[in-house]
Amino acid sequence: MAKEPIPAPAPAPRPDAEQEMLMREVDEAVRQDQATTFAKKYGFAIGGVLLAGLLAFGAYLIWQSRSEAALEAKSEELVLAIDELEAGNLDQADADLTALSEGTDGHAAMAALTRAGIAIQNGNTELAVELFDRVANNADLPAEVRDIAAIRSVTANWDNLDPQQVIDRLGPMAQASNPYFGSAGELVAHAYLAQDKRDQAGPLLVAIAQNEDVPESLRARTRQLAGLIGFDAIEDVDAALDEITGGAEPTRGEPAVELVE
């Protein structure tokens, strides 16, 4: 029988391949050693930072949940108090709103303004002014809320205020750019008249009467007062006649407006 051929021996690995494999093993060992050293040196600090971040995030979620629950509770208290108010139970509504009005947020402002209205109905002007001023002086509230509270305070306390106090407090609001220009301007104009300053009250009344953003009832009132002190606030005579006559055509031979001597 023929003998099987003896396989040739495998070629010896090349020196450069052995060296490359050895370098890879060395690199891997170095990386592992560096990672171990880094973990020992900074691992505790990094873990602390991560833990603090997780705790802070968890605390935020708890705070947010509690805040939303508190807001819902306050809203419910406010609604229940308003229901009592609409039912004519003023004393119960005021009692329900007392604790809620002690805060500084929007719910507290609404509760305080509502309580002030109840106080006015009960003839307690002093309490009403105190509540209005609490809202007006709360810098955390929007300017519109503070302004309306200031106007209501001045209106409620008008008889106890010096005209100059009214001018100093509401004068900055008596500008056409202010949402409450009409209401604030009318009070300021009356304060000027109380000081016998018609030259300052008249132009202000005219400006209010001619401002289309002011409610028509207020425009008509200031237009009439301006005319009484000698200032013409009528821009469109035909429109004014239509307003006076209700748009009805005058009877032939009779004047559209009766003149009183």
VEXDREN-2710 file (C-alpha; in Angstrom, 1 decimal):
% VEXDREN-2710
k/r/px/py/pz
1/MET/0.0/0.0/0.0
2/ALA/1.1/3.5/-0.7
3/LYS/2.0/5.5/2.2
4/GLU/0.0/8.6/3.1
5/PRO/1.9/11.8/2.5
6/ILE/3.2/13.3/5.7
7/PRO/1.7/16.9/6.1
8/ALA/4.1/19.7/5.8
9/PRO/4.7/21.5/9.1
10/ALA/2.8/24.8/9.6
11/PRO/4.9/27.8/8.8
12/ALA/6.2/29.6/11.9
13/PRO/4.4/32.8/12.7
14/ARG/6.0/35.9/11.5
15/PRO/7.8/38.0/14.0
16/ASP/5.8/41.1/13.2
17/ALA/2.5/39.3/13.8
18/GLU/3.6/38.0/17.2
19/GLN/4.7/41.5/18.1
20/GLU/1.4/43.0/17.0
21/MET/-0.6/40.5/19.1
22/LEU/1.6/41.2/22.1
23/MET/1.1/45.0/21.8
24/ARG/-2.7/44.5/21.7
25/GLU/-2.6/42.5/24.9
26/VAL/-0.4/45.2/26.5
27/ASP/-2.7/48.0/25.4
28/GLU/-5.7/46.1/26.8
29/ALA/-4.0/45.6/30.1
30/VAL/-3.1/49.3/30.3
31/ARG/-6.7/50.4/29.5
32/GLN/-8.0/48.1/32.2
33/ASP/-5.5/49.4/34.7
34/GLN/-6.4/53.0/33.8
35/ALA/-10.1/52.3/34.1
36/THR/-9.5/50.7/37.5
37/THR/-7.4/53.6/38.7
38/PHE/-10.0/56.2/37.4
39/ALA/-12.8/54.3/39.1
40/LYS/-11.0/54.2/42.4
41/LYS/-10.0/57.9/42.2
42/TYR/-13.2/59.5/40.9
43/GLY/-15.9/56.8/41.1
44/PHE/-17.2/58.0/44.5
45/ALA/-17.5/61.6/43.4
46/ILE/-19.2/60.7/40.2
47/GLY/-21.6/58.4/42.0
48/GLY/-22.4/61.2/44.5
49/VAL/-23.2/63.7/41.7
50/LEU/-25.4/61.2/40.0
51/LEU/-27.2/60.4/43.2
52/ALA/-27.7/64.1/44.0
53/GLY/-29.1/64.6/40.5
54/LEU/-31.6/61.8/41.0
55/LEU/-32.6/63.1/44.4
56/ALA/-33.1/66.6/43.1
57/PHE/-35.2/65.3/40.2
58/GLY/-37.3/63.2/42.6
59/ALA/-37.8/66.2/44.9
60/TYR/-38.9/68.3/41.9
61/LEU/-41.5/65.7/40.9
62/ILE/-42.8/65.6/44.5
63/TRP/-42.9/69.4/44.7
64/GLN/-44.7/69.7/41.4
65/SER/-47.3/67.1/42.4
66/ARG/-47.9/68.8/45.7
67/SER/-48.1/72.2/44.1
68/GLU/-50.7/71.1/41.6
69/ALA/-52.7/69.5/44.4
70/ALA/-52.5/72.7/46.4
71/LEU/-53.6/74.8/43.5
72/GLU/-56.6/72.5/42.8
73/ALA/-57.5/72.7/46.5
74/LYS/-57.4/76.5/46.5
75/SER/-59.4/76.6/43.3
76/GLU/-62.1/74.4/44.8
77/GLU/-62.2/76.5/48.0
78/LEU/-62.6/79.7/45.8
79/VAL/-65.4/78.1/43.8
80/LEU/-67.3/77.0/46.9
81/ALA/-67.0/80.4/48.4
82/ILE/-68.3/82.1/45.2
83/ASP/-71.2/79.6/45.2
84/GLU/-72.1/80.8/48.8
85/LEU/-71.8/84.4/47.6
86/GLU/-74.1/83.9/44.7
87/ALA/-76.6/82.2/47.1
88/GLY/-76.6/85.4/49.2
89/ASN/-74.7/83.8/52.1
90/LEU/-72.2/86.7/52.5
91/ASP/-71.0/85.9/56.0
92/GLN/-70.3/82.2/55.0
93/ALA/-68.6/83.2/51.8
94/ASP/-66.4/85.7/53.7
95/ALA/-65.5/83.1/56.3
96/ASP/-64.6/80.6/53.6
97/LEU/-62.4/83.2/51.9
98/THR/-60.6/84.5/55.0
99/ALA/-57.8/82.0/55.2
100/LEU/-57.4/81.8/51.4
101/SER/-57.0/85.6/51.2
102/GLU/-53.9/85.6/53.4
103/GLY/-51.5/84.4/50.8
104/THR/-49.7/86.2/48.0
105/ASP/-50.6/84.2/44.9
106/GLY/-53.4/84.7/42.4
107/HIS/-55.9/82.8/44.4
108/ALA/-55.2/84.9/47.4
109/ALA/-55.7/88.1/45.4
110/MET/-59.0/86.9/44.0
111/ALA/-60.2/85.9/47.5
112/ALA/-59.1/89.3/48.9
113/LEU/-60.9/91.3/46.1
114/THR/-64.0/89.2/46.7
115/ARG/-63.9/89.8/50.4
116/ALA/-63.5/93.5/49.8
117/GLY/-66.6/93.5/47.7
118/ILE/-68.5/91.7/50.5
119/ALA/-67.1/94.3/53.0
120/ILE/-68.5/97.1/50.9
121/GLN/-71.9/95.5/50.8
122/ASN/-71.8/95.1/54.6
123/GLY/-70.8/98.8/55.0
124/ASN/-67.3/98.0/56.3
125/THR/-65.3/100.4/54.2
126/GLU/-62.2/100.2/56.4
127/LEU/-61.9/96.4/55.8
128/ALA/-62.6/96.8/52.1
129/VAL/-59.8/99.4/51.7
130/GLU/-57.4/97.3/53.7
131/LEU/-58.1/94.3/51.4
132/PHE/-57.9/96.4/48.2
133/ASP/-54.6/97.9/49.3
134/ARG/-53.2/94.5/50.2
135/VAL/-53.7/93.4/46.6
136/ALA/-52.5/96.8/45.1
137/ASN/-49.3/96.6/47.1
138/ASN/-48.4/93.0/46.2
139/ALA/-45.5/93.2/43.8
140/ASP/-45.8/89.6/42.9
141/LEU/-49.1/90.2/41.1
142/PRO/-49.5/91.4/37.5
143/ALA/-49.8/95.2/37.1
144/GLU/-53.3/94.9/35.8
145/VAL/-54.5/93.2/39.0
146/ARG/-52.7/95.8/41.2
147/ASP/-54.1/98.7/39.2
148/ILE/-57.7/97.6/39.5
149/ALA/-57.3/97.0/43.2
150/ALA/-55.9/100.6/43.6
151/ILE/-58.8/102.1/41.7
152/ARG/-61.3/100.2/43.8
153/SER/-59.5/101.3/47.0
154/VAL/-59.6/105.0/46.0
155/THR/-63.3/104.7/45.0
156/ALA/-64.2/103.1/48.3
157/ASN/-62.2/105.5/50.3
158/TRP/-63.0/108.6/48.3
159/ASP/-64.5/110.7/51.1
160/ASN/-61.5/110.2/53.3
161/LEU/-58.8/111.1/50.7
162/ASP/-57.3/114.4/49.9
163/PRO/-57.7/115.2/46.1
164/GLN/-53.9/115.3/45.8
165/GLN/-53.7/111.8/47.2
166/VAL/-56.0/110.6/44.4
167/ILE/-53.9/112.4/41.8
168/ASP/-50.6/111.0/43.1
169/ARG/-51.9/107.5/43.3
170/LEU/-53.9/107.2/40.1
171/GLY/-52.2/109.8/37.9
172/PRO/-49.8/107.3/36.4
173/MET/-52.8/105.2/35.3
174/ALA/-54.6/108.1/33.8
175/GLN/-52.8/107.6/30.5
176/ALA/-54.3/106.4/27.2
177/SER/-51.9/103.4/27.2
178/ASN/-53.3/102.0/30.5
179/PRO/-56.1/99.5/30.3
180/TYR/-57.9/101.4/33.1
181/PHE/-57.4/104.8/31.6
182/GLY/-61.1/105.6/31.7
183/SER/-61.8/104.6/35.3
184/ALA/-58.5/106.1/36.7
185/GLY/-58.8/109.2/34.5
186/GLU/-62.3/110.0/35.6
187/LEU/-61.3/109.9/39.3
188/VAL/-58.3/112.0/38.6
189/ALA/-60.4/114.5/36.7
190/HIS/-62.8/114.8/39.7
191/ALA/-59.8/115.3/42.0
192/TYR/-58.7/118.2/39.7
193/LEU/-62.2/119.7/39.9
194/ALA/-62.1/119.4/43.7
195/GLN/-58.9/121.5/43.5
196/ASP/-60.7/123.9/41.1
197/LYS/-58.3/123.0/38.3
198/ARG/-60.6/123.0/35.4
199/ASP/-57.8/123.6/32.9
200/GLN/-56.4/120.2/33.9
201/ALA/-59.7/118.3/34.4
202/GLY/-61.2/119.4/31.1
203/PRO/-58.6/118.0/28.7
204/LEU/-58.5/114.8/30.6
205/LEU/-62.3/114.4/30.4
206/VAL/-62.2/115.1/26.7
207/ALA/-59.5/112.5/26.1
208/ILE/-61.6/109.9/27.9
209/ALA/-64.7/110.8/26.0
210/GLN/-63.0/110.5/22.7
211/ASN/-61.2/107.3/23.4
212/GLU/-62.9/104.4/21.6
213/ASP/-61.4/101.8/23.9
214/VAL/-63.3/103.3/26.9
215/PRO/-66.8/101.9/27.6
216/GLU/-69.5/104.0/26.0
217/SER/-71.3/104.6/29.3
218/LEU/-68.1/106.2/30.7
219/ARG/-67.4/108.1/27.5
220/ALA/-70.9/109.6/27.7
221/ARG/-70.5/110.6/31.3
222/THR/-67.2/112.3/30.8
223/ARG/-68.4/114.0/27.7
224/GLN/-71.3/115.5/29.6
225/LEU/-69.1/116.6/32.5
226/ALA/-66.6/118.1/30.1
227/GLY/-69.4/120.2/28.4
228/LEU/-70.6/121.4/31.8
229/ILE/-67.2/122.9/32.6
230/GLY/-66.8/124.5/29.2
231/PHE/-64.9/121.9/27.1
232/ASP/-66.3/120.4/23.9
233/ALA/-65.7/116.7/23.7
234/ILE/-68.0/116.0/20.7
235/GLU/-66.2/115.1/17.5
236/ASP/-69.2/114.0/15.4
237/VAL/-72.2/116.2/16.0
238/ASP/-74.5/113.9/13.9
239/ALA/-73.4/110.9/15.9
240/ALA/-74.1/112.7/19.1
241/LEU/-77.6/113.7/18.0
242/ASP/-78.3/110.1/17.0
243/GLU/-77.2/109.1/20.5
244/ILE/-79.5/111.6/22.2
245/THR/-82.5/111.0/20.0
246/GLY/-82.0/107.3/19.7
247/GLY/-81.6/107.6/15.9
248/ALA/-85.2/108.8/15.4
249/GLU/-85.9/111.4/12.7
250/PRO/-86.9/114.7/14.1
251/THR/-90.5/115.8/13.5
252/ARG/-90.7/118.3/10.6
253/GLY/-90.7/121.8/11.9
254/GLU/-89.4/120.9/15.3
255/PRO/-85.7/121.0/16.4
256/ALA/-83.9/117.7/16.8
257/VAL/-82.9/118.6/20.3
258/GLU/-84.9/120.8/22.6
259/LEU/-82.9/123.8/23.7
260/VAL/-83.4/124.9/27.3
261/GLU/-82.7/128.5/28.1
END
